[in-house]
């Protein structure tokens, strides 16, 4: 087990090394849709590439989720075959969001021997998520076009 300070330093080193290995500008929060963002996540058991839909207005959140869900076959067949969809996902703080993600198990942010696997997973899957988003961003953004 690591102390809080050691764990913090390991996480900092992990994210710094990822940024150095894959130094490009990711889409992440720059989707031009409020509370609609892509994220990288890693802990001591898994790594994830995530799309979180976090609108406070439940109907708006559901509309954005349903738009992505209506494109699920394309996302699965052309980009992310193992993608997971969850319309009602609860964060640890109890907040209800919608989440779409892919994950890689049996890797750990605390084990530098698995970092390269995580980095490649992050790069390849976020790149595919971004390609998908850019291909359909007009449809996703336009709330006048419903599913």
Buried (B, 14 or more C-beta within 10 A) or exposed (E): EEEEEEBEEBBEEBEEBBEEEBEEEBBEEEBEBEBBBBBBBBEEEBBBBBBBBBBEEEEBBBBBBBBBBBBEEEBEEEBBEEBEBEBEBEEEEEEEBBBBBBBBEEBBBBBEEBBEBBBEBBBEBBBBBBEBBEBBBEEBBEEEEEE
